[in-house]
Amino acid sequence: MIRIFFTIVCLLLPVIAGAVVADTTTQDTISALVLSPDQIEMGTFYHGANVQVSADIPECESAVLVLKVGTEEMTLNRKGRVAGIWLNVAQVTVQDVPKMYLLAASESLDRICDTSIQREMQLGVAYLRSHIHFVSEEPLTGSEFDEFMKFKKENGAYRMDLGVDLSPAEPGRLKLSARLPVPPTMPPGTYEVELLCFRGGQPTASASADVTLDRVGLARMMVDLAHDRSALYGILAVAVAMVVGLVMGVIFDSLPGAGH
């Protein structure tokens, strides 16, 4: 009888262990990362959009969302005083620059993880400072990074002051919500939004979802025309400029006191 009992236990152990592992895996995974909208139409009057992010995540201490758009190389002018006048005195090439960088976090990055983890996971200023390079024929001043970040923040291309809300859900789970403002200067394309959960300064779970920006209507037609039929596009641009000039001339001539 005892032998039969132990035989049954031995047969059931893998099943029980598998159930425990499956349950742990479920608890440690992000079951859903939802972007709304995940398709953004860039029409004639498009001025940017807000993407609402929601997720069902395992219980953690903090969470970070990142939307990073490609890389590019930029050339900036450095200004300086020459005979008391501000002039362009040198050009600085900025390499490996993310075109857009949006970051939202449930608390400050320095409280979430140390700078080495930030660089490794491509998070925030620590990552950007180590990733972006400046090249110039003239000696660098050391202030290039701060000036570059100021420029990117002013035009809305970089945002790292966005928040993430975490609220209790079922036992061992949290509900995440956030808003990512997509600037109107973000080019069309499909981009990945990455979510990272942290505990004890280390990432414990991750997930990603895509958001697509696509030109529609007149904006799409004009871009296609410029690429496919550049000569016709140039003729139309000149014609439109002439019509606008004539209309503005008629309007100003009709104003009281015009021509006197």
C-alpha positions in Angstrom: 0.0 0.0 0.0 2.8 2.4 0.9 4.6 1.5 -2.3 1.5 2.4 -4.3 1.2 5.7 -2.4 4.7 6.7 -3.2 4.3 5.7 -6.9 1.2 8.0 -7.2 3.1 10.8 -5.5 6.1 10.4 -7.9 3.7 10.5 -10.9 2.0 13.6 -9.7 5.1 15.6 -8.7 5.9 16.8 -12.3 2.3 17.9 -12.8 2.3 19.8 -9.4 5.7 21.3 -10.2 4.5 22.4 -13.6 1.4 24.0 -12.2 3.5 26.0 -9.7 6.0 27.1 -12.4 3.1 28.1 -14.7 1.5 30.1 -12.0 4.8 31.9 -11.1 5.4 32.6 -14.8 1.9 34.1 -15.1 2.5 36.3 -12.0 5.8 37.6 -13.4 4.7 38.5 -16.9 3.0 41.5 -18.4 -0.2 40.1 -19.7 -1.2 43.1 -21.9 0.3 46.4 -23.1 -2.3 48.4 -24.9 -1.8 51.7 -26.8 -4.8 53.8 -27.7 -4.7 54.8 -30.5 -2.1 52.5 -32.0 -2.7 54.0 -35.5 -2.3 57.8 -35.8 -3.5 59.6 -39.0 -1.4 62.6 -39.9 -3.7 64.8 -42.0 -3.6 68.4 -43.2 -4.4 69.8 -39.8 -2.4 67.3 -37.7 -0.8 68.9 -34.6 0.4 65.9 -32.7 -1.5 63.3 -30.7 -1.8 61.7 -27.2 -1.3 57.9 -26.9 -2.9 56.4 -23.8 -0.9 53.5 -22.4 -2.4 50.8 -20.2 -1.1 47.5 -18.9 -1.7 44.7 -16.5 1.7 44.1 -14.9 3.2 42.0 -12.0 3.5 43.7 -8.7 6.7 45.8 -8.7 8.3 48.9 -7.2 8.3 51.1 -10.3 7.8 51.1 -14.0 9.3 53.0 -17.0 7.9 53.5 -20.5 10.2 54.5 -23.4 9.5 55.6 -27.0 12.7 56.1 -29.0 12.7 57.0 -32.7 15.7 56.0 -34.8 19.0 57.9 -34.9 20.4 60.6 -37.1 23.4 62.9 -37.5 22.9 66.7 -37.0 25.1 69.7 -37.6 24.7 72.6 -35.3 26.2 76.1 -35.4 28.2 77.3 -32.4 27.8 81.0 -31.7 30.4 83.3 -30.2 31.2 87.0 -29.9 33.4 88.5 -32.6 34.1 92.2 -32.2 31.1 92.4 -29.8 28.7 90.7 -32.3 27.2 87.3 -31.9 28.2 85.2 -35.0 28.4 81.5 -36.0 32.0 80.7 -35.1 32.1 76.9 -35.6 30.0 73.9 -36.6 29.5 70.9 -34.3 28.4 67.5 -35.7 26.2 65.5 -33.3 26.3 61.8 -34.0 24.0 58.9 -32.9 21.2 61.2 -32.0 17.7 59.7 -31.3 15.3 61.7 -33.5 12.6 61.5 -30.8 12.9 60.3 -27.2 9.9 60.1 -24.8 10.3 58.6 -21.3 7.6 58.2 -18.6 8.3 56.8 -15.2 6.5 56.1 -11.9 9.3 58.0 -10.0 12.7 59.5 -10.8 15.1 57.3 -12.6 17.8 57.7 -9.9 15.4 56.2 -7.4 14.5 53.3 -9.8 18.0 52.1 -10.7 21.6 53.3 -10.8 23.2 55.0 -13.8 24.9 51.8 -15.1 21.5 50.1 -15.4 20.1 53.3 -17.0 22.8 53.2 -19.7 22.3 49.5 -20.2 18.6 49.7 -20.6 18.8 53.0 -22.7 17.0 55.1 -20.1 17.1 58.9 -19.6 20.0 61.4 -19.5 22.6 58.9 -18.4 22.0 56.8 -21.6 21.9 59.8 -23.9 25.0 61.4 -22.4 27.0 58.1 -23.0 25.4 57.5 -26.5 25.5 60.9 -28.2 28.9 62.1 -29.6 30.0 65.6 -30.6 32.7 66.3 -33.3 34.1 69.7 -34.3 37.2 71.1 -36.0 37.4 73.5 -33.1 38.0 72.5 -29.5 34.8 71.4 -27.7 33.7 73.5 -24.7 32.1 70.8 -22.7 28.7 72.4 -22.7 27.6 70.9 -26.0 25.4 68.1 -24.4 23.5 70.5 -22.1 22.9 72.9 -25.0 21.8 70.1 -27.3 19.4 68.7 -24.6 17.9 72.2 -24.2 17.3 72.5 -27.9 15.7 69.1 -28.1 13.4 69.7 -25.2 12.3 73.1 -26.5 11.1 71.7 -29.8 9.3 68.8 -28.1 11.5 66.1 -29.5 12.7 64.9 -26.1 10.4 64.5 -23.1 11.5 62.8 -19.9 9.2 64.5 -17.4 6.2 62.2 -18.1 4.5 60.2 -15.3 3.3 56.6 -14.9 0.4 55.7 -12.6 0.4 52.4 -10.8 -2.7 51.2 -8.9 -3.5 47.9 -7.2 -5.4 45.2 -9.1 -5.8 41.6 -8.2 -3.4 40.1 -5.7 0.2 40.2 -7.0 -0.8 42.5 -10.0 -0.9 46.2 -10.8 -2.7 48.4 -13.3 -0.5 50.8 -15.2 -1.7 53.9 -17.0 0.2 56.7 -18.7 0.0 59.3 -21.5 2.6 59.8 -24.2 2.3 63.0 -26.1 3.4 62.4 -29.7 4.9 65.6 -31.1 3.7 66.8 -34.6 7.4 66.6 -35.8 7.6 62.9 -35.4 8.0 61.4 -38.9 5.6 58.7 -40.3 6.6 55.2 -39.4 6.0 52.3 -36.9 7.6 52.8 -33.5 8.0 50.6 -30.5 6.9 51.6 -27.0 8.8 49.6 -24.4 7.7 48.9 -20.8 10.1 47.9 -18.1 9.1 46.9 -14.5 11.7 47.2 -11.7 12.3 45.7 -8.3 15.3 46.3 -6.2 17.0 48.4 -8.9 16.8 45.6 -11.4 14.4 45.0 -14.4 12.0 42.1 -13.6 9.6 42.1 -16.6 9.3 43.8 -19.9 6.9 44.1 -22.9 6.5 46.2 -26.0 3.8 47.4 -28.4 3.9 49.4 -31.7 2.3 52.7 -32.6 2.1 53.6 -36.3 2.0 57.1 -37.8 0.7 57.5 -41.3 0.1 60.5 -43.5 -3.4 60.6 -45.0 -5.5 62.9 -47.3 -3.9 65.9 -48.8 -0.7 65.6 -46.8 -0.2 62.1 -48.1 -1.0 63.2 -51.7 1.5 66.0 -51.6 4.3 63.9 -50.2 3.7 61.2 -52.8 3.6 63.8 -55.5 6.9 65.3 -54.3 8.6 61.9 -54.4 7.0 60.4 -57.5 6.4 63.5 -59.7 8.8 66.2 -58.5 8.5 68.3 -61.7 4.7 68.5 -61.4 5.0 69.2 -57.7 7.3 72.1 -58.4 4.9 73.5 -61.0 2.0 73.2 -58.6 4.0 74.8 -55.8 4.8 77.8 -58.0 1.1 78.1 -59.1 -0.2 78.0 -55.6 2.3 80.7 -54.5 1.2 82.9 -57.4 -2.5 82.4 -56.6 -1.9 83.2 -52.9 0.1 86.3 -53.9 -2.7 87.6 -56.1 -5.4 86.9 -53.5 -3.4 88.8 -50.8 -2.8 91.7 -53.3 -6.5 92.0 -53.9 -7.3 91.9 -50.2 -4.8 94.6 -49.3 -5.9 96.8 -52.2 -9.5 96.6 -51.0 -8.6 97.8 -47.5 -9.4 101.5 -46.6 -6.5 103.7 -47.3 -4.7 101.3 -49.6 -2.5 102.9 -52.2 -2.4 106.3 -50.4 
